[in-house]
């Protein structure tokens, strides 16, 4: 890990600052929208716009990179992000924020694709897995740090919007000045959705439902907190524990997923996350319970994301795995676009804690569907020892990171098989 950090520290430092900027703008807009008097529907559309831009960029950003190169795309998208962050408080109108969120989502997706392909090229076969793990840690650490910075300023002013703009602008200096030459860019076309559904209906349904959960956590947590009367510090802590829980539980759950029937693990994790959200809904007003629920939801939903990809791969040929990851991420993105709209409706019609009811319905719905699929397919069809290794993939990454993760763990399995053959011989 030290070797990976030493060779790619500039890229990780730049990504850390970028994630602070992204984490700040999401929480800030939720809080500033309350100050500006935006309606719940307006805020829902604004938050949903980010995921629409992200999903759009996942298709078109690779074409831009092939056409004009990594460096130009990286610089252009970074400049756009920095400009939009400054424009938010300057033009505080719902339509302007919606367009800004589409642009921000598109640009951040393009930046992530560029950075992930650079990281993949800079890493060797021996340390690519460690590089990916460190990349995921840096992503979540940046978002957590952003929540602390929110508490240091006035959300009704300009300073908190200037800070992420400056950080994003500065993030590109270490990356562009010290990163290795741009690699040849190539991504796998996603597997057809019909083929994915045929291979694993549970993985497809789970990714769609998790898209709504992630959108609620990343896009609507601040809106919920403002409607529930939480302080800025409490809202920041609410968002932070979501990612801390994800970071802490990701690897233990990954270890467990390679040793038991993954369907039971999917059912159990979604049931625990759903029960935690249900408790926060039934017992509103207890900040300790709300924080604990947020940590459990984050700690179960994020590993579920990687777990569902691994489960789908159990029923696919190796040459289809990278393409399947891209298709599953697309399904997740579609669910994420719809998530904020439904959460906004819940906030207006159920109350502030309808936020938790929405998450509970999705998580418990996934648990129920997993149980139903186990009845429909009692014979798992894949022995535990023959499953594809769990790859710790963050929901904040793109299809590039997912493809890299699959390549890493496929290579690892091939090495293990070769070692086993050598030992047998």
N, C-alpha and C positions, 0 to 999 in steps of 0.2 A: 504494500500500500504506500509506503514511503517512497519507493522507487517511482510509482505512478504519479504521486503528488509532485515529486521533483521534476519529472519530465513534462508534466502538463499543468503546472501550477497557474500559469497565466490564464489558461482556458477555464480552470475551476474558479479562479478569482473573478474573472469576468462574468461567469455564469452566476456566481454568488451575488454579485451586485445587480445583475439583471433580475434575479428572483426576488431580491428586496424590492426593486421597482415594481415588479408585477404584483407581489403580495401587498404592497402599499396601496396601489391604485384600486384594487378590488375592495378592500376594507374602507378606504377613504370615500369612495363613491357612495357606498351604502350609508355612511354617516353624513356626508355632505348632502345627499339627496333628502335626508330628513330635515336638515337645516333649510334647504331651499323650498321645502314644502311639496316635493314631488309625490304624486299618488303612488300607491302600491303597484298598480298596473304599469305605470311609467317606469318604476324601478325594476320591475320584472322584465320588461322588454329590454331595458338597458343592460341588465345582467345577462340576459339570454344572448344578446348581440355578440358578446365576447366569444361564446362557443360556436356561433354561426361563422364568425370570421376565422376561428381556429380550424373548423372543419373544412371551410372553403380553401384555406391555405394548405391543408394537408394534401390536397389534390393538385394545386397550381404552383405552390412554392418550388417543388422540385423542377418544374419546367423552367422557372425563372433562373434557378441555379445553373441548369444545363446551358441556358442561353447566354447568360452574361457572367457567370462565375460566382464562386462563394464570396469573394471579398466585396464585390460590388453589391450583391444582394444583402450581405451582412451590414454594410455601411448604410445603405439606403433604408433598410427596415429599422435599424437602430435610430437613425435621424428622425424617422416618422414617429416612432414610439416617444422619443423625447419631446417632439413638438406637440403631440396629442396630450401628453401629460400636463403640459403648461396651459393648453387651451381649455381643459376641463373647468377650472375655476373662472377663467376669463369669459367663457360662453356657457353659462349654467342654464342650458335649455335641454329638455328631454331629447329632442330630435338630434341636437348636436352631440350629446353624450352617447346616444345610440350609435350614430355614425362613428364616433370616436372609439367605442368599444369594438365595433366590427373591425376597424383599422388596427386597434391594439391586438385583438385576437389573431388577426391575419399575420401581423408583424412578429408577434412572439412565437407563433408556430414556425414561421420561416426561420427565425433566429435559432430556435431549438433544433430544427432539422440541420441547419448549417453546423452548429456546434457539435451535435451528436455525430455527424459524419466526420468532422475533424477529429473528434475524440477517438472514433473507431480507427481512423487511419493512423493516429499517433500511437495507439496502443499496439502491443505485440500479442501474439496468440497466447503467450503465457500469462499476461497481466490484463487482458481485455475484460475479464469478469470482474476483477478488482476495480478497474477504471469505471465500469458501469455502476458498481455499487457506490463508489465514491461520488460519482455524478448525481446519483439519487439522493445521497446524504446532503450534498451541497444544495440541491434544489430545495429540499425541505427546510434546511437550516436558514436559507435566505428568506423563505416565507415566514418562518418563526421570528427572525430578526426584524422583519418588516412590521410585525404586530407590536413589537416593543417601541419602534420609532413612532407609531401612530399616537402613542400616549404622551409624546414629548412636545406636541404642538397643538395649535387650535385648528380644528377641522373646518372652521368657517373662514379661515384665512387662506393665504397663498403658500406659506412656507412648506407645508407638508406635501404640496404638489410639486414644488420646486425641487425638493430633496430627491424623489425618485427620478425626475427628469435629469438631474445632474448625475446621479448614480448610473443611469442607463447610458448617458453620453460617455462617462468615464470608463464604463465596462468594456468598451470596444478597444480602448487604447492598449491594454496588455494583451488582448487576444490578437489584434491585427499586427502588432509590432513584434510579437515573439512566437506566434504559432507557426508550425511547419507549413510548407507549401500546400495549397489547397488540393485535396485528393480528387480523384475521378469520382464523380457522383453517379450513383445508380441505385434505384430502389425497386423493389419487387412490386408488381401489380397485385392489388388485393385479390384474394380468392373470391369467386362469385358468392354472393350472400346465400343463394339457394344451396350451394355446395356446403357452406358452413352450417346451415340449419340442418341439413341431412346428416352431417357428421356429428353435431352436438347441439341439439335444441336447447339444452340447459345452458351451455356457454353463451349462446346468442341472446337468450332471454335475460340471463344474468347480466351481461354487459349492457344491455339496453336499460335495465332497471338501475344498475349502478351509475349509469350516466346521469340519471336524475338525482341520485344521492350526491354525487360529486358536485353537480351544479348547485345544489342547495348548500353544501358545505362551503364551496369556494366562492359562489356568487351571492348567496342570500343570507349568510350568517350575520353580517353587519346590519342588514335590513331588519332581520328578525330581532337582533339585539336592541336596535333603536326602538322598534315597536314594543318590545317587552320592557322598556325602561331601564336597560342595563347601562352602566357608565361606559365611557370610552375604554377605560382600563379593563373592565370586565369583558367587553366585546373583544378586545385584543387578546385577552387570555383565552377566551372561548375558541377563537380561530387557532391560536398557537397549540393548544392541547390536542386539537384534531390531528395536526401533523406530527406532534411528538408521539402520540399514540400509534400512528402509522409507522413511524420510524422504529419504535421500540419493538413492535410485534411482527414486523414484516419478516425478519429472518427466522425467529422461532417457528412461526406458522409455515414458512417455507420448508424448514427441516421436517416438520411433522407431515407435510403434504406428500413427501416422498416415501412415507412409511405406512400410511393408512389409505383406505378408500377415499378418494378426494370428494366423492359425493357426500359422504358423511361430514367431512370438514366444511364443505360449502353450506350444507344445511345448518351445521352448528354455528359457524361464524355469522351467517345472516340472521339466525335466530337470536344470538346474543346481541348483535347490533340493533336488531328490531326491538328487542325487549328493553334495551337501554334507552332508545328513543321513545318508546311507549311510556317508560317511567317518567321521563322528562315532560312528556305531554300531560300525564295524569297528575303530576305533582309540580305544577309551575310555581315559580317564585323562589325555589331553593337553589341558590347559585352553586353550591357545592355539588348538588345532584346534576345540575345542568352541565357543569364542567366535566364531571365523571362520565356522563352520557356522551358528551362530545368526544372525549378521549376514546371511549369504547367504540363509538360509531366509526371514528377515523381509524382506529386500530384494527377493525374488522373489515371495513369496506375497501381500504387500500390493498391489503393482502388478497382479498377476494378477486380484485382486478387481475393480478398476476396468476392467481390460482385458476381462474376460469380460462385464461389463455393456455395454461399448462394442461388443463383438463381437455380442452378441445384438441390440443396436439396429440393427446393419447390416442385419438381416433383418426389421425391423419398420417399420410406418408411424410417422411422427413423433408422431401423437396417442396411440400406444400406448407410447411410450418410458418416460414417467414411471411408468406403471402396471407396466411390465415390471420396472423397478428394484425396486419394492416386492415383486413376486413372487420375484425372484431373491434378495433379502435374506431372504425367508422360507425359501427352500430352504437358504440358507447357515446360517440359525439352526437348522434341523432337524439339519443335520450337526454343528453346534457342540454341541448337547445330547448327542449320542452320543459325541463325541470323548473327553471325560474318562473315561467308563466304559471305553472300549476301551484308552485309555492306561494306566489303572489295572490292567487285566488284563495288559497287556504288562509293566508294572513287576513284577508278582508272578510271572509265568511266564517271562519272558525275562531279567529283571534290570533294573537302573536304566537301562541304555542302550537298553532296549526303547522308551523315549521317542523316540529317534531312528529306530528301526526303523519305528515307526508313521508318523512324518512322511515317511520315505523311501518307504514303500509308497504313501501317498496322493499324494505329488508325482509319483513315477514312474508311478503308475497314471494320473494326469491326462495325463502326457506320452504314455503309450501310447494312451490313448483319443483324444487329439488326433490322433496319427498315424493311428489307425484311421479316424477321421472324415474325414481328408483323403483316404483311399483310397475311402471310401464316397461322398464328394462332391468328386471331383477338380476340378470347375469351381467355383470359389469363389462365383460368382454375383454378386459385388460387386467392382467395380474399386477399387483402392486409393484413387484420387482421389475416389471417391464415398462413402467410408465416413464414419460419424458420428465427430466429434472425440472423442478420449479425454478423459474427465473424471476428474481425480484425486480419487477418492472413498475416504475412509478406512473401514476395516472397523469402526471404533468409532462411526461415525455411524449414523443411522437412515434410514428411507425418505424422510423430509423432506429431508435433505441430498442424497440421491440424486436426488430429483425436482428440487431446485434446480439441481444440477449439470447435469442433462440440459437444463433450460430455458436455462441460461446458454450452453451450447455449441450448442444449436439456434439461439438468437438470434444467436450469433456466426456460424454457418454462413449464416443468412439474410442477414446484413449482407454477408458475403463474396460471396454470389450477386448481391445487388443492386449491389455495387460492380463486379463482373465485367460485369453487363449494362450499367451506365453506361459502363464503359470500352469495351465493344464498340460501343455506340451512338455 
